[in-house]
């Protein structure tokens, strides 16, 4: 079996959903949506949040929500340049 990158493991339908999704700047994302988009386990995202390495989150009741602009900034700040 050939080695696959994480983005190749996503199904074609989920890739299409991610590409076609138009983000509303007033929208909040759940940790479940972020873990699906980034391709990391939900448990890892909660661990990163506990360590202070996840995007800035707001707690609404029992659920954490991340503003779309905070999520976009977090993605940019954690980008690793290709060599």
VENUR-V519356 format. One record per backbone hydrogen bond with DSSP energy under -0.5 kcal/mol. CO is the residue of the C=O (numbers start at 0). NH is the residue of the N-H. If there is no record, write none. Layout:
co->CO nh->NH
co->CO nh->NH
This chain:
co->4 nh->7
co->4 nh->8
co->5 nh->8
co->5 nh->9
co->6 nh->9
co->10 nh->14
co->11 nh->15
co->12 nh->16
co->13 nh->17
co->14 nh->18
co->15 nh->19
co->16 nh->20
co->20 nh->22
co->23 nh->26
co->26 nh->67
co->28 nh->65
co->29 nh->33
co->30 nh->34
co->31 nh->35
co->32 nh->36
co->33 nh->37
co->34 nh->38
co->34 nh->39
co->40 nh->44
co->41 nh->45
co->42 nh->46
co->43 nh->47
co->44 nh->48
co->45 nh->49
co->46 nh->50
co->47 nh->51
co->47 nh->52
co->47 nh->53
co->48 nh->51
co->57 nh->59
co->57 nh->64
co->58 nh->60
co->59 nh->61
co->59 nh->62
co->62 nh->59
co->63 nh->30
co->64 nh->57
co->65 nh->28
co->66 nh->70
co->67 nh->71
co->68 nh->72
co->69 nh->73
co->70 nh->74
co->71 nh->75
co->72 nh->76
co->73 nh->77
co->75 nh->78
co->78 nh->80
